[in-house]
Amino acid sequence: MQPAYYENFYEIEKKIWSLLDDAVTNRTSPFRIPVFISGSQNDFDGRIVVLRKSDQSKKLLQFHSDIRSDKIKKLKDNNNASMLFYDKEEKIQVRVKVECTINHENEVTKQSWLKTGHMSRKCYLVDSGPGTESSTPTSGLKPELDNFEFTMQQSEVGYKNFTVIQCEIKSLEWLYLAAKGHRRARFEFSDYTKGYWLIP
């Protein structure tokens, strides 16, 4: 028996958002760690990010970064990017085209920083930014920080490096792998949602 979303635009979109919403809090969800791809024609790359927010009403996805990361420069040069999600068990792939906003030391980052736990704040306490060359293998952290020997108050210094990337979804493609026959659809978001069937 095929699922409700097999050939129904409404059910497909409902399923996609249920997977995205679940991924924000479910650490075992494959959708929690999508591939984020950004850059320009001659300089683009992808990396795994952690999904931190999903908002269907605003068609918004969100993740955290370090302001010193090279992807920040790429996004400043070109704020169009894409995200790739895949769930092997669900047999669902979702490719998303987004327009990104970089938030740094503003109300968005303040609210997200307050929700960022002790262990996660460690990432923003490195002296040099991600991707900086080093003469030795290193985490970039001082030993006392590497061992979590710091308080939440001491971790506040990391806020200056903390960045929230908000990704407004412009369109997405859904692919469902089924023995009976694969199904593929595209959704475009402007004033309203418009769906199209595609050959898988």
C-alpha positions as CSV (number, residue, x, y, z in Angstrom):
1,M,0.0,0.0,0.0
2,Q,1.4,3.4,-1.0
3,P,1.5,6.2,1.5
4,A,-0.9,9.2,1.4
5,Y,1.8,11.4,-0.1
6,Y,2.5,9.1,-3.1
7,E,0.5,11.2,-5.5
8,N,-0.9,14.1,-3.5
9,F,0.8,17.5,-3.4
10,Y,-0.8,18.5,-0.1
11,E,0.3,15.3,1.6
12,I,3.8,15.5,0.1
13,E,4.3,19.0,1.5
14,K,2.9,17.9,4.8
15,K,5.3,15.0,5.0
16,I,8.3,17.2,4.1
17,W,7.6,19.7,6.9
18,S,6.9,16.9,9.4
19,L,10.4,15.5,8.6
20,L,12.0,19.0,8.9
21,D,10.2,19.9,12.1
22,D,11.1,16.6,13.7
23,A,14.8,17.0,12.7
24,V,15.1,20.2,14.8
25,T,14.7,18.2,18.1
26,N,15.4,14.6,17.0
27,R,19.1,14.0,17.1
28,T,18.7,10.7,15.2
29,S,16.8,12.2,12.3
30,P,18.7,12.0,9.0
31,F,17.1,15.4,8.1
32,R,18.9,16.9,11.1
33,I,22.2,17.1,9.2
34,P,21.6,18.3,5.6
35,V,24.4,19.2,3.1
36,F,24.5,22.9,2.6
37,I,26.0,24.1,-0.8
38,S,27.0,27.7,-1.5
39,G,29.4,29.7,-3.6
40,S,29.7,31.0,-7.1
41,Q,30.3,29.5,-10.5
42,N,34.1,29.0,-9.9
43,D,34.2,28.6,-6.2
44,F,31.5,26.5,-4.5
45,D,31.5,23.7,-2.0
46,G,29.2,21.8,0.4
47,R,29.3,20.9,4.0
48,I,27.2,19.3,6.7
49,V,25.2,21.7,8.9
50,V,22.8,21.0,11.8
51,L,19.2,22.1,11.3
52,R,18.3,24.3,14.2
53,K,14.9,25.7,13.1
54,S,12.1,24.9,10.7
55,D,9.2,27.3,10.1
56,Q,6.6,26.3,7.5
57,S,4.6,29.6,7.8
58,K,7.7,31.6,6.8
59,K,9.2,28.9,4.6
60,L,12.4,29.2,6.7
61,L,15.2,26.9,7.7
62,Q,18.0,27.9,10.0
63,F,21.4,26.8,11.2
64,H,24.4,28.2,13.1
65,S,27.9,29.1,11.9
66,D,31.0,31.0,12.9
67,I,31.3,34.5,11.4
68,R,34.9,33.7,10.5
69,S,33.9,30.6,8.4
70,D,34.7,30.9,4.7
71,K,31.0,30.1,3.9
72,I,30.2,33.5,5.3
73,K,32.2,35.2,2.6
74,K,30.7,33.0,0.0
75,L,27.2,34.0,1.2
76,K,28.1,37.7,1.2
77,D,29.1,37.4,-2.4
78,N,26.1,35.2,-3.4
79,N,23.3,34.6,-0.9
80,N,21.7,31.9,-3.1
81,A,22.4,28.4,-1.9
82,S,20.9,24.9,-1.8
83,M,20.4,22.3,0.9
84,L,20.2,18.5,0.4
85,F,18.2,16.2,2.7
86,Y,18.0,12.4,2.5
87,D,16.3,9.8,4.7
88,K,17.2,6.2,3.7
89,E,14.4,4.6,5.8
90,E,11.7,6.9,4.4
91,K,13.3,6.7,0.9
92,I,12.8,10.4,0.6
93,Q,15.2,13.0,-0.9
94,V,14.5,16.7,-0.7
95,R,16.6,19.3,-2.5
96,V,15.9,22.9,-1.5
97,K,16.9,26.2,-3.1
98,V,17.2,29.0,-0.6
99,E,18.1,32.7,-0.2
100,C,20.2,33.2,2.9
101,T,20.4,36.0,5.5
102,I,23.5,36.3,7.7
103,N,22.6,37.3,11.3
104,H,25.4,38.5,13.6
105,E,25.1,40.2,16.9
106,N,21.4,41.0,16.4
107,E,18.1,39.9,18.0
108,V,18.0,36.7,16.0
109,T,21.5,35.6,17.3
110,K,20.7,36.8,20.9
111,Q,17.7,34.5,21.0
112,S,19.5,31.5,19.5
113,W,22.6,32.0,21.6
114,L,20.5,31.8,24.8
115,K,19.3,28.3,23.6
116,T,22.8,27.1,22.7
117,G,24.1,24.7,25.3
118,H,27.4,24.5,27.1
119,M,28.8,21.8,24.8
120,S,27.7,23.5,21.6
121,R,29.2,26.9,22.6
122,K,32.7,25.3,22.6
123,C,32.7,25.6,18.8
124,Y,32.8,29.4,19.0
125,L,35.7,29.7,21.5
126,V,38.5,28.9,19.1
127,D,41.1,31.7,18.8
128,S,41.3,31.4,15.0
129,G,38.5,30.9,12.6
130,P,37.5,27.6,11.0
131,G,39.8,26.6,8.1
132,T,42.8,28.5,9.5
133,E,46.1,26.7,8.7
134,S,47.9,25.2,11.7
135,S,51.5,23.7,11.9
136,T,50.1,20.9,14.2
137,P,46.9,18.9,14.5
138,T,44.6,20.8,16.7
139,S,41.0,21.6,17.7
140,G,42.0,25.3,17.9
141,L,41.0,25.4,21.5
142,K,43.1,26.0,24.6
143,P,43.4,22.8,26.7
144,E,41.0,24.0,29.4
145,L,38.4,24.8,26.8
146,D,38.9,21.5,25.0
147,N,38.1,19.7,28.2
148,F,35.0,21.7,28.9
149,E,36.6,23.3,31.9
150,F,34.7,26.5,31.4
151,T,31.5,27.9,32.8
152,M,28.5,29.2,30.8
153,Q,29.5,32.7,31.8
154,Q,33.0,32.2,30.5
155,S,31.5,30.8,27.2
156,E,29.9,34.2,26.6
157,V,33.1,35.4,24.8
158,G,32.1,33.1,22.0
159,Y,29.0,35.1,21.2
160,K,31.1,37.5,19.0
161,N,31.8,34.6,16.6
162,F,28.3,33.2,16.7
163,T,26.2,33.5,13.5
164,V,22.7,32.4,12.5
165,I,22.1,31.7,8.9
166,Q,18.4,32.0,8.0
167,C,17.4,30.2,4.7
168,E,14.2,31.3,3.0
169,I,13.0,28.5,0.8
170,K,12.3,29.6,-2.8
171,S,11.6,26.2,-4.2
172,L,12.2,22.5,-3.4
173,E,12.2,19.2,-5.1
174,W,10.9,16.0,-3.5
175,L,11.8,12.5,-4.6
176,Y,10.2,9.3,-3.2
177,L,11.8,6.0,-4.1
178,A,9.1,3.2,-4.4
179,A,9.2,-0.3,-5.9
180,K,5.8,0.4,-7.6
181,G,7.3,3.5,-9.3
182,H,9.3,6.5,-8.1
183,R,7.5,9.8,-7.7
184,R,9.1,13.3,-8.0
185,A,7.6,16.8,-7.6
186,R,8.7,20.4,-7.4
187,F,7.2,23.1,-5.2
188,E,7.7,26.8,-5.9
189,F,7.0,29.4,-3.2
190,S,6.1,33.0,-3.9
191,D,2.7,34.4,-3.0
192,Y,1.4,30.9,-2.9
193,T,2.6,27.3,-3.2
194,K,2.6,25.8,-6.7
195,G,3.3,22.1,-7.3
196,Y,4.5,20.3,-10.5
197,W,5.0,16.7,-11.2
198,L,8.4,15.7,-12.6
199,I,9.7,12.5,-14.2
200,P,11.9,10.8,-11.5
